[in-house]
Amino acid sequence: MSSDNPNPPKRSEIRHGTKVWVIEKKNYGTNDYTQGIVQDILTSKNDHPRGIKVRLADGTVGRVQWLMEQ
């Protein structure tokens, strides 16, 4: 059972430099999230059921599940 966020942040809430938790495709269905800083926003639509796809500063590509508290 996955605990992915049923209401992930919209693209308008995500900015370059935002600290986020993402889920990588290989980890769908697990609780293996990755923390990082957004470098590029890869999804063009404002929302996506699994989360907005981003590339983190370390090169990890995943879908944003949560924004970290600023």
mmCIF file of the N, C-alpha and C atoms, coordinates in Angstrom:
data_MODEL
# 
_entry.id   MODEL 
# 
loop_
_atom_site.group_PDB 
_atom_site.id 
_atom_site.type_symbol 
_atom_site.label_atom_id 
_atom_site.label_alt_id 
_atom_site.label_comp_id 
_atom_site.label_asym_id 
_atom_site.label_entity_id 
_atom_site.label_seq_id 
_atom_site.pdbx_PDB_ins_code 
_atom_site.Cartn_x 
_atom_site.Cartn_y 
_atom_site.Cartn_z 
_atom_site.occupancy 
_atom_site.B_iso_or_equiv 
_atom_site.pdbx_formal_charge 
_atom_site.auth_seq_id 
_atom_site.auth_comp_id 
_atom_site.auth_asym_id 
_atom_site.auth_atom_id 
_atom_site.pdbx_PDB_model_num 
ATOM 1   N N  . MET A 1 1  ? 0.856  -1.200 0.000   1.00 0.00 ? 1  MET A N  1 
ATOM 2   C CA . MET A 1 1  ? 0.000  0.000  0.000   1.00 0.00 ? 1  MET A CA 1 
ATOM 3   C C  . MET A 1 1  ? 0.883  1.239  0.000   1.00 0.00 ? 1  MET A C  1 
ATOM 4   N N  . SER A 1 2  ? 0.641  2.100  -0.936  1.00 0.00 ? 2  SER A N  1 
ATOM 5   C CA . SER A 1 2  ? 1.407  3.335  -1.049  1.00 0.00 ? 2  SER A CA 1 
ATOM 6   C C  . SER A 1 2  ? 0.768  4.431  -0.206  1.00 0.00 ? 2  SER A C  1 
ATOM 7   N N  . SER A 1 3  ? 1.602  5.304  0.312   1.00 0.00 ? 3  SER A N  1 
ATOM 8   C CA . SER A 1 3  ? 1.052  6.455  1.026   1.00 0.00 ? 3  SER A CA 1 
ATOM 9   C C  . SER A 1 3  ? 1.349  7.735  0.254   1.00 0.00 ? 3  SER A C  1 
ATOM 10  N N  . ASP A 1 4  ? 1.394  7.626  -1.095  1.00 0.00 ? 4  ASP A N  1 
ATOM 11  C CA . ASP A 1 4  ? 1.589  8.822  -1.910  1.00 0.00 ? 4  ASP A CA 1 
ATOM 12  C C  . ASP A 1 4  ? 0.524  9.840  -1.553  1.00 0.00 ? 4  ASP A C  1 
ATOM 13  N N  . ASN A 1 5  ? 0.883  11.087 -1.633  1.00 0.00 ? 5  ASN A N  1 
ATOM 14  C CA . ASN A 1 5  ? -0.029 12.174 -1.316  1.00 0.00 ? 5  ASN A CA 1 
ATOM 15  C C  . ASN A 1 5  ? -1.179 12.188 -2.322  1.00 0.00 ? 5  ASN A C  1 
ATOM 16  N N  . PRO A 1 6  ? -2.437 12.045 -1.862  1.00 0.00 ? 6  PRO A N  1 
ATOM 17  C CA . PRO A 1 6  ? -3.569 12.051 -2.797  1.00 0.00 ? 6  PRO A CA 1 
ATOM 18  C C  . PRO A 1 6  ? -3.816 13.434 -3.409  1.00 0.00 ? 6  PRO A C  1 
ATOM 19  N N  . ASN A 1 7  ? -3.256 14.479 -2.809  1.00 0.00 ? 7  ASN A N  1 
ATOM 20  C CA . ASN A 1 7  ? -3.392 15.848 -3.321  1.00 0.00 ? 7  ASN A CA 1 
ATOM 21  C C  . ASN A 1 7  ? -2.028 16.514 -3.394  1.00 0.00 ? 7  ASN A C  1 
ATOM 22  N N  . PRO A 1 8  ? -1.175 16.064 -4.330  1.00 0.00 ? 8  PRO A N  1 
ATOM 23  C CA . PRO A 1 8  ? 0.173  16.642 -4.416  1.00 0.00 ? 8  PRO A CA 1 
ATOM 24  C C  . PRO A 1 8  ? 0.116  18.115 -4.819  1.00 0.00 ? 8  PRO A C  1 
ATOM 25  N N  . PRO A 1 9  ? 1.178  18.873 -4.510  1.00 0.00 ? 9  PRO A N  1 
ATOM 26  C CA . PRO A 1 9  ? 1.193  20.307 -4.849  1.00 0.00 ? 9  PRO A CA 1 
ATOM 27  C C  . PRO A 1 9  ? 1.042  20.545 -6.349  1.00 0.00 ? 9  PRO A C  1 
ATOM 28  N N  . LYS A 1 10 ? 0.392  21.645 -6.697  1.00 0.00 ? 10 LYS A N  1 
ATOM 29  C CA . LYS A 1 10 ? 0.238  22.032 -8.096  1.00 0.00 ? 10 LYS A CA 1 
ATOM 30  C C  . LYS A 1 10 ? 1.518  22.713 -8.588  1.00 0.00 ? 10 LYS A C  1 
ATOM 31  N N  . ARG A 1 11 ? 1.672  22.772 -9.913  1.00 0.00 ? 11 ARG A N  1 
ATOM 32  C CA . ARG A 1 11 ? 2.868  23.375 -10.510 1.00 0.00 ? 11 ARG A CA 1 
ATOM 33  C C  . ARG A 1 11 ? 3.052  24.813 -10.041 1.00 0.00 ? 11 ARG A C  1 
ATOM 34  N N  . SER A 1 12 ? 1.948  25.535 -9.871  1.00 0.00 ? 12 SER A N  1 
ATOM 35  C CA . SER A 1 12 ? 2.017  26.940 -9.465  1.00 0.00 ? 12 SER A CA 1 
ATOM 36  C C  . SER A 1 12 ? 2.597  27.110 -8.051  1.00 0.00 ? 12 SER A C  1 
ATOM 37  N N  . GLU A 1 13 ? 2.615  26.025 -7.265  1.00 0.00 ? 13 GLU A N  1 
ATOM 38  C CA . GLU A 1 13 ? 3.154  26.075 -5.901  1.00 0.00 ? 13 GLU A CA 1 
ATOM 39  C C  . GLU A 1 13 ? 4.649  25.739 -5.851  1.00 0.00 ? 13 GLU A C  1 
ATOM 40  N N  . ILE A 1 14 ? 5.188  25.271 -6.979  1.00 0.00 ? 14 ILE A N  1 
ATOM 41  C CA . ILE A 1 14 ? 6.574  24.790 -7.025  1.00 0.00 ? 14 ILE A CA 1 
ATOM 42  C C  . ILE A 1 14 ? 7.430  25.792 -7.789  1.00 0.00 ? 14 ILE A C  1 
ATOM 43  N N  . ARG A 1 15 ? 8.550  26.159 -7.216  1.00 0.00 ? 15 ARG A N  1 
ATOM 44  C CA . ARG A 1 15 ? 9.460  27.113 -7.843  1.00 0.00 ? 15 ARG A CA 1 
ATOM 45  C C  . ARG A 1 15 ? 10.866 26.514 -7.882  1.00 0.00 ? 15 ARG A C  1 
ATOM 46  N N  . HIS A 1 16 ? 11.709 27.049 -8.744  1.00 0.00 ? 16 HIS A N  1 
ATOM 47  C CA . HIS A 1 16 ? 13.117 26.667 -8.737  1.00 0.00 ? 16 HIS A CA 1 
ATOM 48  C C  . HIS A 1 16 ? 13.662 26.993 -7.357  1.00 0.00 ? 16 HIS A C  1 
ATOM 49  N N  . GLY A 1 17 ? 14.376 26.067 -6.753  1.00 0.00 ? 17 GLY A N  1 
ATOM 50  C CA . GLY A 1 17 ? 14.936 26.298 -5.430  1.00 0.00 ? 17 GLY A CA 1 
ATOM 51  C C  . GLY A 1 17 ? 14.040 25.849 -4.285  1.00 0.00 ? 17 GLY A C  1 
ATOM 52  N N  . THR A 1 18 ? 12.810 25.405 -4.590  1.00 0.00 ? 18 THR A N  1 
ATOM 53  C CA . THR A 1 18 ? 11.888 24.920 -3.562  1.00 0.00 ? 18 THR A CA 1 
ATOM 54  C C  . THR A 1 18 ? 12.392 23.587 -3.009  1.00 0.00 ? 18 THR A C  1 
ATOM 55  N N  . LYS A 1 19 ? 12.342 23.414 -1.692  1.00 0.00 ? 19 LYS A N  1 
ATOM 56  C CA . LYS A 1 19 ? 12.700 22.138 -1.066  1.00 0.00 ? 19 LYS A CA 1 
ATOM 57  C C  . LYS A 1 19 ? 11.464 21.246 -1.069  1.00 0.00 ? 19 LYS A C  1 
ATOM 58  N N  . VAL A 1 20 ? 11.637 20.020 -1.586  1.00 0.00 ? 20 VAL A N  1 
ATOM 59  C CA . VAL A 1 20 ? 10.492 19.116 -1.779  1.00 0.00 ? 20 VAL A CA 1 
ATOM 60  C C  . VAL A 1 20 ? 10.858 17.671 -1.422  1.00 0.00 ? 20 VAL A C  1 
ATOM 61  N N  . TRP A 1 21 ? 9.817  16.867 -1.274  1.00 0.00 ? 21 TRP A N  1 
ATOM 62  C CA . TRP A 1 21 ? 9.939  15.408 -1.211  1.00 0.00 ? 21 TRP A CA 1 
ATOM 63  C C  . TRP A 1 21 ? 9.371  14.872 -2.510  1.00 0.00 ? 21 TRP A C  1 
ATOM 64  N N  . VAL A 1 22 ? 10.127 14.014 -3.223  1.00 0.00 ? 22 VAL A N  1 
ATOM 65  C CA . VAL A 1 22 ? 9.649  13.416 -4.476  1.00 0.00 ? 22 VAL A CA 1 
ATOM 66  C C  . VAL A 1 22 ? 9.646  11.902 -4.369  1.00 0.00 ? 22 VAL A C  1 
ATOM 67  N N  . ILE A 1 23 ? 8.863  11.281 -5.259  1.00 0.00 ? 23 ILE A N  1 
ATOM 68  C CA . ILE A 1 23 ? 8.895  9.826  -5.418  1.00 0.00 ? 23 ILE A CA 1 
ATOM 69  C C  . ILE A 1 23 ? 9.421  9.555  -6.827  1.00 0.00 ? 23 ILE A C  1 
ATOM 70  N N  . GLU A 1 24 ? 10.449 8.713  -6.907  1.00 0.00 ? 24 GLU A N  1 
ATOM 71  C CA . GLU A 1 24 ? 10.989 8.326  -8.217  1.00 0.00 ? 24 GLU A CA 1 
ATOM 72  C C  . GLU A 1 24 ? 10.128 7.208  -8.788  1.00 0.00 ? 24 GLU A C  1 
ATOM 73  N N  . LYS A 1 25 ? 10.076 7.103  -10.115 1.00 0.00 ? 25 LYS A N  1 
ATOM 74  C CA . LYS A 1 25 ? 9.237  6.098  -10.765 1.00 0.00 ? 25 LYS A CA 1 
ATOM 75  C C  . LYS A 1 25 ? 9.546  4.691  -10.261 1.00 0.00 ? 25 LYS A C  1 
ATOM 76  N N  . LYS A 1 26 ? 10.824 4.384  -10.076 1.00 0.00 ? 26 LYS A N  1 
ATOM 77  C CA . LYS A 1 26 ? 11.205 3.040  -9.615  1.00 0.00 ? 26 LYS A CA 1 
ATOM 78  C C  . LYS A 1 26 ? 10.690 2.750  -8.209  1.00 0.00 ? 26 LYS A C  1 
ATOM 79  N N  . ASN A 1 27 ? 10.297 3.805  -7.473  1.00 0.00 ? 27 ASN A N  1 
ATOM 80  C CA . ASN A 1 27 ? 9.842  3.638  -6.090  1.00 0.00 ? 27 ASN A CA 1 
ATOM 81  C C  . ASN A 1 27 ? 8.337  3.816  -5.921  1.00 0.00 ? 27 ASN A C  1 
ATOM 82  N N  . TYR A 1 28 ? 7.584  3.912  -7.042  1.00 0.00 ? 28 TYR A N  1 
ATOM 83  C CA . TYR A 1 28 ? 6.121  4.016  -6.924  1.00 0.00 ? 28 TYR A CA 1 
ATOM 84  C C  . TYR A 1 28 ? 5.624  2.844  -6.086  1.00 0.00 ? 28 TYR A C  1 
ATOM 85  N N  . GLY A 1 29 ? 4.687  3.114  -5.214  1.00 0.00 ? 29 GLY A N  1 
ATOM 86  C CA . GLY A 1 29 ? 4.109  2.053  -4.397  1.00 0.00 ? 29 GLY A CA 1 
ATOM 87  C C  . GLY A 1 29 ? 4.898  1.766  -3.131  1.00 0.00 ? 29 GLY A C  1 
ATOM 88  N N  . THR A 1 30 ? 5.969  2.525  -2.895  1.00 0.00 ? 30 THR A N  1 
ATOM 89  C CA . THR A 1 30 ? 6.768  2.350  -1.680  1.00 0.00 ? 30 THR A CA 1 
ATOM 90  C C  . THR A 1 30 ? 6.761  3.660  -0.902  1.00 0.00 ? 30 THR A C  1 
ATOM 91  N N  . ASN A 1 31 ? 7.391  3.659  0.236   1.00 0.00 ? 31 ASN A N  1 
ATOM 92  C CA . ASN A 1 31 ? 7.552  4.892  1.012   1.00 0.00 ? 31 ASN A CA 1 
ATOM 93  C C  . ASN A 1 31 ? 8.973  5.420  0.886   1.00 0.00 ? 31 ASN A C  1 
ATOM 94  N N  . ASP A 1 32 ? 9.633  5.109  -0.225  1.00 0.00 ? 32 ASP A N  1 
ATOM 95  C CA . ASP A 1 32 ? 11.023 5.506  -0.446  1.00 0.00 ? 32 ASP A CA 1 
ATOM 96  C C  . ASP A 1 32 ? 11.072 6.854  -1.170  1.00 0.00 ? 32 ASP A C  1 
ATOM 97  N N  . TYR A 1 33 ? 10.897 7.923  -0.402  1.00 0.00 ? 33 TYR A N  1 
ATOM 98  C CA . TYR A 1 33 ? 10.882 9.273  -0.957  1.00 0.00 ? 33 TYR A CA 1 
ATOM 99  C C  . TYR A 1 33 ? 12.279 9.873  -0.917  1.00 0.00 ? 33 TYR A C  1 
ATOM 100 N N  . THR A 1 34 ? 12.517 10.840 -1.793  1.00 0.00 ? 34 THR A N  1 
ATOM 101 C CA . THR A 1 34 ? 13.794 11.525 -1.864  1.00 0.00 ? 34 THR A CA 1 
ATOM 102 C C  . THR A 1 34 ? 13.572 13.002 -1.598  1.00 0.00 ? 34 THR A C  1 
ATOM 103 N N  . GLN A 1 35 ? 14.433 13.579 -0.785  1.00 0.00 ? 35 GLN A N  1 
ATOM 104 C CA . GLN A 1 35 ? 14.359 15.001 -0.446  1.00 0.00 ? 35 GLN A CA 1 
ATOM 105 C C  . GLN A 1 35 ? 15.342 15.752 -1.324  1.00 0.00 ? 35 GLN A C  1 
ATOM 106 N N  . GLY A 1 36 ? 14.959 16.934 -1.770  1.00 0.00 ? 36 GLY A N  1 
ATOM 107 C CA . GLY A 1 36 ? 15.894 17.707 -2.570  1.00 0.00 ? 36 GLY A CA 1 
ATOM 108 C C  . GLY A 1 36 ? 15.390 19.093 -2.901  1.00 0.00 ? 36 GLY A C  1 
ATOM 109 N N  . ILE A 1 37 ? 16.156 19.782 -3.729  1.00 0.00 ? 37 ILE A N  1 
ATOM 110 C CA . ILE A 1 37 ? 15.854 21.148 -4.142  1.00 0.00 ? 37 ILE A CA 1 
ATOM 111 C C  . ILE A 1 37 ? 15.572 21.145 -5.641  1.00 0.00 ? 37 ILE A C  1 
ATOM 112 N N  . VAL A 1 38 ? 14.444 21.740 -6.031  1.00 0.00 ? 38 VAL A N  1 
ATOM 113 C CA . VAL A 1 38 ? 14.011 21.746 -7.433  1.00 0.00 ? 38 VAL A CA 1 
ATOM 114 C C  . VAL A 1 38 ? 14.988 22.547 -8.293  1.00 0.00 ? 38 VAL A C  1 
ATOM 115 N N  . GLN A 1 39 ? 15.466 21.894 -9.358  1.00 0.00 ? 39 GLN A N  1 
ATOM 116 C CA . GLN A 1 39 ? 16.317 22.560 -10.344 1.00 0.00 ? 39 GLN A CA 1 
ATOM 117 C C  . GLN A 1 39 ? 15.502 22.883 -11.595 1.00 0.00 ? 39 GLN A C  1 
ATOM 118 N N  . ASP A 1 40 ? 14.726 21.895 -12.091 1.00 0.00 ? 40 ASP A N  1 
ATOM 119 C CA . ASP A 1 40 ? 13.909 22.079 -13.296 1.00 0.00 ? 40 ASP A CA 1 
ATOM 120 C C  . ASP A 1 40 ? 12.522 21.495 -13.056 1.00 0.00 ? 40 ASP A C  1 
ATOM 121 N N  . ILE A 1 41 ? 11.501 22.163 -13.585 1.00 0.00 ? 41 ILE A N  1 
ATOM 122 C CA . ILE A 1 41 ? 10.131 21.644 -13.542 1.00 0.00 ? 41 ILE A CA 1 
ATOM 123 C C  . ILE A 1 41 ? 9.863  21.036 -14.910 1.00 0.00 ? 41 ILE A C  1 
ATOM 124 N N  . LEU A 1 42 ? 9.549  19.744 -14.939 1.00 0.00 ? 42 LEU A N  1 
ATOM 125 C CA . LEU A 1 42 ? 9.437  19.017 -16.201 1.00 0.00 ? 42 LEU A CA 1 
ATOM 126 C C  . LEU A 1 42 ? 8.002  18.856 -16.694 1.00 0.00 ? 42 LEU A C  1 
ATOM 127 N N  . THR A 1 43 ? 7.017  18.976 -15.819 1.00 0.00 ? 43 THR A N  1 
ATOM 128 C CA . THR A 1 43 ? 5.610  18.869 -16.217 1.00 0.00 ? 43 THR A CA 1 
ATOM 129 C C  . THR A 1 43 ? 5.110  20.238 -16.643 1.00 0.00 ? 43 THR A C  1 
ATOM 130 N N  . SER A 1 44 ? 4.446  20.310 -17.812 1.00 0.00 ? 44 SER A N  1 
ATOM 131 C CA . SER A 1 44 ? 3.961  21.601 -18.296 1.00 0.00 ? 44 SER A CA 1 
ATOM 132 C C  . SER A 1 44 ? 2.569  21.942 -17.773 1.00 0.00 ? 44 SER A C  1 
ATOM 133 N N  . LYS A 1 45 ? 1.742  20.928 -17.473 1.00 0.00 ? 45 LYS A N  1 
ATOM 134 C CA . LYS A 1 45 ? 0.397  21.197 -16.950 1.00 0.00 ? 45 LYS A CA 1 
ATOM 135 C C  . LYS A 1 45 ? 0.481  21.675 -15.503 1.00 0.00 ? 45 LYS A C  1 
ATOM 136 N N  . ASN A 1 46 ? -0.594 22.333 -15.032 1.00 0.00 ? 46 ASN A N  1 
ATOM 137 C CA . ASN A 1 46 ? -0.592 22.854 -13.660 1.00 0.00 ? 46 ASN A CA 1 
ATOM 138 C C  . ASN A 1 46 ? -0.733 21.755 -12.611 1.00 0.00 ? 46 ASN A C  1 
ATOM 139 N N  . ASP A 1 47 ? -1.327 20.622 -13.000 1.00 0.00 ? 47 ASP A N  1 
ATOM 140 C CA . ASP A 1 47 ? -1.418 19.542 -12.020 1.00 0.00 ? 47 ASP A CA 1 
ATOM 141 C C  . ASP A 1 47 ? -1.325 18.190 -12.718 1.00 0.00 ? 47 ASP A C  1 
ATOM 142 N N  . HIS A 1 48 ? -1.071 17.163 -11.917 1.00 0.00 ? 48 HIS A N  1 
ATOM 143 C CA . HIS A 1 48 ? -0.941 15.796 -12.406 1.00 0.00 ? 48 HIS A CA 1 
ATOM 144 C C  . HIS A 1 48 ? -1.342 14.900 -11.249 1.00 0.00 ? 48 HIS A C  1 
ATOM 145 N N  . PRO A 1 49 ? -2.102 13.837 -11.513 1.00 0.00 ? 49 PRO A N  1 
ATOM 146 C CA . PRO A 1 49 ? -2.592 12.992 -10.410 1.00 0.00 ? 49 PRO A CA 1 
ATOM 147 C C  . PRO A 1 49 ? -1.481 12.393 -9.535  1.00 0.00 ? 49 PRO A C  1 
ATOM 148 N N  . ARG A 1 50 ? -0.310 12.125 -10.118 1.00 0.00 ? 50 ARG A N  1 
ATOM 149 C CA . ARG A 1 50 ? 0.790  11.544 -9.334  1.00 0.00 ? 50 ARG A CA 1 
ATOM 150 C C  . ARG A 1 50 ? 1.749  12.603 -8.795  1.00 0.00 ? 50 ARG A C  1 
ATOM 151 N N  . GLY A 1 51 ? 1.592  13.843 -9.238  1.00 0.00 ? 51 GLY A N  1 
ATOM 152 C CA . GLY A 1 51 ? 2.486  14.910 -8.810  1.00 0.00 ? 51 GLY A CA 1 
ATOM 153 C C  . GLY A 1 51 ? 3.247  15.496 -9.990  1.00 0.00 ? 51 GLY A C  1 
ATOM 154 N N  . ILE A 1 52 ? 3.701  16.716 -9.829  1.00 0.00 ? 52 ILE A N  1 
ATOM 155 C CA . ILE A 1 52 ? 4.457  17.420 -10.869 1.00 0.00 ? 52 ILE A CA 1 
ATOM 156 C C  . ILE A 1 52 ? 5.860  16.821 -10.947 1.00 0.00 ? 52 ILE A C  1 
ATOM 157 N N  . LYS A 1 53 ? 6.295  16.496 -12.161 1.00 0.00 ? 53 LYS A N  1 
ATOM 158 C CA . LYS A 1 53 ? 7.625  15.901 -12.344 1.00 0.00 ? 53 LYS A CA 1 
ATOM 159 C C  . LYS A 1 53 ? 8.679  16.996 -12.347 1.00 0.00 ? 53 LYS A C  1 
ATOM 160 N N  . VAL A 1 54 ? 9.729  16.781 -11.559 1.00 0.00 ? 54 VAL A N  1 
ATOM 161 C CA . VAL A 1 54 ? 10.820 17.752 -11.454 1.00 0.00 ? 54 VAL A CA 1 
ATOM 162 C C  . VAL A 1 54 ? 12.165 17.039 -11.507 1.00 0.00 ? 54 VAL A C  1 
ATOM 163 N N  . ARG A 1 55 ? 13.209 17.823 -11.796 1.00 0.00 ? 55 ARG A N  1 
ATOM 164 C CA . ARG A 1 55 ? 14.584 17.344 -11.658 1.00 0.00 ? 55 ARG A CA 1 
ATOM 165 C C  . ARG A 1 55 ? 15.169 18.101 -10.480 1.00 0.00 ? 55 ARG A C  1 
ATOM 166 N N  . LEU A 1 56 ? 15.731 17.353 -9.533  1.00 0.00 ? 56 LEU A N  1 
ATOM 167 C CA . LEU A 1 56 ? 16.337 17.966 -8.362  1.00 0.00 ? 56 LEU A CA 1 
ATOM 168 C C  . LEU A 1 56 ? 17.764 18.399 -8.675  1.00 0.00 ? 56 LEU A C  1 
ATOM 169 N N  . ALA A 1 57 ? 18.340 19.199 -7.801  1.00 0.00 ? 57 ALA A N  1 
ATOM 170 C CA . ALA A 1 57 ? 19.698 19.715 -7.999  1.00 0.00 ? 57 ALA A CA 1 
ATOM 171 C C  . ALA A 1 57 ? 20.724 18.598 -8.143  1.00 0.00 ? 57 ALA A C  1 
ATOM 172 N N  . ASP A 1 58 ? 20.458 17.416 -7.523  1.00 0.00 ? 58 ASP A N  1 
ATOM 173 C CA . ASP A 1 58 ? 21.406 16.300 -7.617  1.00 0.00 ? 58 ASP A CA 1 
ATOM 174 C C  . ASP A 1 58 ? 21.166 15.426 -8.848  1.00 0.00 ? 58 ASP A C  1 
ATOM 175 N N  . GLY A 1 59 ? 20.182 15.819 -9.703  1.00 0.00 ? 59 GLY A N  1 
ATOM 176 C CA . GLY A 1 59 ? 19.907 15.074 -10.925 1.00 0.00 ? 59 GLY A CA 1 
ATOM 177 C C  . GLY A 1 59 ? 18.768 14.082 -10.815 1.00 0.00 ? 59 GLY A C  1 
ATOM 178 N N  . THR A 1 60 ? 18.273 13.825 -9.602  1.00 0.00 ? 60 THR A N  1 
ATOM 179 C CA . THR A 1 60 ? 17.152 12.903 -9.405  1.00 0.00 ? 60 THR A CA 1 
ATOM 180 C C  . THR A 1 60 ? 15.909 13.452 -10.089 1.00 0.00 ? 60 THR A C  1 
ATOM 181 N N  . VAL A 1 61 ? 15.184 12.582 -10.813 1.00 0.00 ? 61 VAL A N  1 
ATOM 182 C CA . VAL A 1 61 ? 13.910 12.965 -11.425 1.00 0.00 ? 61 VAL A CA 1 
ATOM 183 C C  . VAL A 1 61 ? 12.805 12.229 -10.694 1.00 0.00 ? 61 VAL A C  1 
ATOM 184 N N  . GLY A 1 62 ? 11.798 12.979 -10.258 1.00 0.00 ? 62 GLY A N  1 
ATOM 185 C CA . GLY A 1 62 ? 10.684 12.361 -9.551  1.00 0.00 ? 62 GLY A CA 1 
ATOM 186 C C  . GLY A 1 62 ? 9.485  13.287 -9.535  1.00 0.00 ? 62 GLY A C  1 
ATOM 187 N N  . ARG A 1 63 ? 8.397  12.791 -8.951  1.00 0.00 ? 63 ARG A N  1 
ATOM 188 C CA . ARG A 1 63 ? 7.170  13.573 -8.857  1.00 0.00 ? 63 ARG A CA 1 
ATOM 189 C C  . ARG A 1 63 ? 7.017  14.117 -7.445  1.00 0.00 ? 63 ARG A C  1 
ATOM 190 N N  . VAL A 1 64 ? 6.736  15.420 -7.357  1.00 0.00 ? 64 VAL A N  1 
ATOM 191 C CA . VAL A 1 64 ? 6.639  16.089 -6.061  1.00 0.00 ? 64 VAL A CA 1 
ATOM 192 C C  . VAL A 1 64 ? 5.425  15.570 -5.304  1.00 0.00 ? 64 VAL A C  1 
ATOM 193 N N  . GLN A 1 65 ? 5.670  15.087 -4.083  1.00 0.00 ? 65 GLN A N  1 
ATOM 194 C CA . GLN A 1 65 ? 4.604  14.636 -3.199  1.00 0.00 ? 65 GLN A CA 1 
ATOM 195 C C  . GLN A 1 65 ? 4.277  15.683 -2.147  1.00 0.00 ? 65 GLN A C  1 
ATOM 196 N N  . TRP A 1 66 ? 5.305  16.317 -1.610  1.00 0.00 ? 66 TRP A N  1 
ATOM 197 C CA . TRP A 1 66 ? 5.106  17.318 -0.569  1.00 0.00 ? 66 TRP A CA 1 
ATOM 198 C C  . TRP A 1 66 ? 6.143  18.423 -0.717  1.00 0.00 ? 66 TRP A C  1 
ATOM 199 N N  . LEU A 1 67 ? 5.746  19.627 -0.314  1.00 0.00 ? 67 LEU A N  1 
ATOM 200 C CA . LEU A 1 67 ? 6.680  20.732 -0.176  1.00 0.00 ? 67 LEU A CA 1 
ATOM 201 C C  . LEU A 1 67 ? 7.215  20.673 1.245   1.00 0.00 ? 67 LEU A C  1 
ATOM 202 N N  . MET A 1 68 ? 8.497  20.942 1.423   1.00 0.00 ? 68 MET A N  1 
ATOM 203 C CA . MET A 1 68 ? 9.049  20.978 2.769   1.00 0.00 ? 68 MET A CA 1 
ATOM 204 C C  . MET A 1 68 ? 8.724  22.332 3.376   1.00 0.00 ? 68 MET A C  1 
ATOM 205 N N  . GLU A 1 69 ? 8.564  22.369 4.675   1.00 0.00 ? 69 GLU A N  1 
ATOM 206 C CA . GLU A 1 69 ? 8.270  23.632 5.352   1.00 0.00 ? 69 GLU A CA 1 
ATOM 207 C C  . GLU A 1 69 ? 9.421  24.599 5.122   1.00 0.00 ? 69 GLU A C  1 
ATOM 208 N N  . GLN A 1 70 ? 9.097  25.816 4.779   1.00 0.00 ? 70 GLN A N  1 
ATOM 209 C CA . GLN A 1 70 ? 10.126 26.825 4.497   1.00 0.00 ? 70 GLN A CA 1 
ATOM 210 C C  . GLN A 1 70 ? 10.645 27.432 5.770   1.00 0.00 ? 70 GLN A C  1 
# 
